[in-house]
Amino acid sequence: MDHRMTRTTTGNRVRALFILLLAASCTNTSGPDVEHDAEEHVPQQRSGPPTPLFDPDSAYAYVADQVAFGPRVPGSPAHKACGDWIVRRLRAFGAQVTEQQGVVTAFNGQKVPMRNIIASWLPEAKQRVMLCAHWDTRPFADKDKDRPNEPIDGANDGGSGVGVLLEIGRHLNELVAPVAGDAPGIGVDLIFFDVEDMGEPANAMVGERNSMDSWCLGSQYWSRGPHVPGYNARFGILLDMCGARDAVFYQEAISMRYAAGIVRKVWRTADRSGYGDRFVPETKYFVGTDDHDVINRVLRIPTVDIIEFYEPTGGFHPSWHTHGDNITIIDPATLKAVGQTVMEVVWSER
Ligand SMILES: [Zn+2]
């Protein structure tokens, strides 16, 4: 159903009623002025449904479900099964799901199958918000002394962002449900990027541009050829490593460079929502690249990264790219702080 059509029809009906009432009570009013007056009384602002509660246990279960598939290494059976599961969940939540399949080349020349998954609510709306995370996991544990050549669980690096997005997706039908006589709401896209974490092990995420370009292959693919030609959104929010116990989120430097206004909006919203202890309004330089980098540079959609800064390492969580990145480090309280904040931001868009 075309939502805009519904609104226009209702608007005309309200206007017609207004003209009728005014014409009945006033004898001296000219037509065009009445039309203008009436137009101003047609509600243009969507009053909006209240923000639902983000369920941390549901989000945690979505993280555990992913880990239970095994490492989601592109090309593996576990990766395929998990991707199918994500698509099934999104369809059950009422999304229109688009998949982007392609082949990308890893840093070592290996050809890797890539599958970006895009879930859209109110796909015809021009005004949109984009939320994203990567759903693949790293094929090796290059920061671990033990079993460095084996893939990691990626409960935090991959799993946490997807878990939060799925729990938000579970509520998105409530946001976009048509309200009689109201302006159309905004559309929302959840994008699950593939092959983010196959980057070159040496100088991981802090090296030369060539080395940095070996990361984020799914988001590079999408940024250069979005699922909808000319795709645009008011802003984007990337979730990466957002589920560890006691995680604190500082204002990440790439986000500040390209999307400082959106960073401030998100961090202010977190504070208002009671998560000021988790979202600290100070800038830290600790991410060499991430999926939001290419989106900002190529598509110029102001996109921020909510990613943990771990004070003792001056960078990422110590479990990063090790076998320590498993379900035991995930805390529903962290997922809640991130998920509720992002929902407040999205639900307050008009
Ligand atoms: Zn990673």
Boltz pocket constraint, residues with backbone or C-beta under 6 A from the ligand:
constraints:
  - pocket:
      binder: B
      contacts: [[A, 138], [A, 157], [A, 197], [A, 321]]
      max_distance: 6.0
